[in-house]
Amino acid sequence: MQWDQMGRAIVAAMLFSAAGIVVFGIAWWIICKVTPFSIRKEIEEDHNTALAIMIGAVIIGIGMIISAAMHG
């Protein structure tokens, strides 16, 4: 691999990572606004394991969607 190709690949990876983090942040903000309760309170104080599993599944799903969109 040539140095210029490696440089382009690194820049592309950084741009896609930044775009993915922005999209993930927007998705997380939407999740927090849609739920009628405090996610932090439910998980930390009330120890709601089912909600923690659901939020984890949503995070993994969003990550897979972002990854597939970036990969092409």
C-alpha positions, -999 to +999 in steps of 0.1 A: +000+000+000+013+034-009+016+062+017-009+084-001-034+056-002-029+049+035-033+086+043-066+087+024-078+055+042-069+070+076-087+103+068-118+084+055-118+063+087-117+094+109-145+111+089-167+080+091-160+076+128-170+112+135-201+108+114-210+076+132-205+092+166-227+122+156-255+099+143-253+077+174-255+109+196-286+120+177-302+086+181-294+085+218-310+120+222-341+108+204-343+077+227-340+099+258-367+123+245-392+096+235-392+077+268-416+092+294-392+084+323-356+090+332-335+062+318-306+069+342-329+068+373-346+035+361-313+018+355-291+032+383-315+037+412-343+013+405-320-014+390-343-021+361-324-049+343-349-053+316-346-016+305-308-019+306-309-049+283-333-031+259-311+000+258-281-022+252-299-039+223-309-005+209-272+007+211-260-025+194-287-022+167-278+015+160-241+006+159-248-022+133-269+001+112-242+028+112-215+003+105-234-012+075-242+023+061-205+032+063-193-001+049-216+002+019 
